[in-house]
Amino acid sequence: MYKLYKQFNFSLILLLLFFVYTTTTSCVSTKNLLYFQDLPDTMNTPVTMSNITPFTEPKIEPNDILAITVQTVVQNPGNAPITSTSTGTFNMLNGFLVDKKGYVELSLIGFVKVAGLTTTEAREVIKQRADKYYKEPVVNVRIANFDVAILGDVARPGMINIPNEKANIMDAIAMAGDLNLTAKKGNVLLIRSEGDEKKFVRMDLRSSKVYQSPYLWLKQHDQIIVEPNKFKVQSSDQTFLRNLGIISTLISTVSLILIFRTL
């Protein structure tokens, strides 16, 4: 009887060790699944946060591609290359690369330096130059390649184009279909190019203080890297799966041997 009791305890210990091994290496903590965990679960009144990072317009950089259009209602009589139309609309430029020195070359107008300017400022500079060739021109400037890369444990990784040039990190995540449940929300990496330098910033999306981060608003060519948690890494690790299978097989074998010995 004592021998049977001892064998039963040994089997129980093996099963317990197997359970502890699998749960400690495989469980996904619910605290890592939620955004903004510092906010109360229930709120009778809205929570107001001060010192939100204000949006600032992005600056045009070398190698940006600008979509530029000039519209005019009244044609300048001295501007022979332009054909007057009943609508008064003329698309002058679309898709111009900013060179390494920060200039774009525009038809008739020539070279205009736009690097370091916002699109609003660039529009005014181009408009002043266009006044020589067009009557009351209306100029529009947009960064056509305002792209952000989001990679890692998201629903739809890849390049995201932001046409209005205004998006924060939460907007980009939404455009990528949200983070997967296995993503590490507390350790999202933002990579930003500034001149010849790269800045690496860790952001915790579990805290509402992300809205106070100086890196809240995205710039063109930012990269967002979302790491998977340990469970997802292990689930794709063939070595881990092989070891788990071996351990489970050994435990099953030992348990069967002990059972047969008691018969």
Secondary structure, DSSP 8 states (H G I E B T S, - for coil): -HHHHHHHHHHHHHHHHHHHHHHHHH---GGGS-S-TTS-SS-SS-----S----------TT-EEEEEEE-SB--TT-TTS---SS--------EE--TTSEEEETTTEEEE-TTS-HHHHHHHHHHHHTTTSBS-EEEEEETT-EEEEEESBSS-EEEE-TTS--BHHHHHHHTT-B-TTB-TT-EEEEEEETTEEEEEEE-TTSGGGGG-TTSB--TT-EEEE-B-HHHHHHT-HHHHHHHHHHHHHHHHHHHHHHHHH-
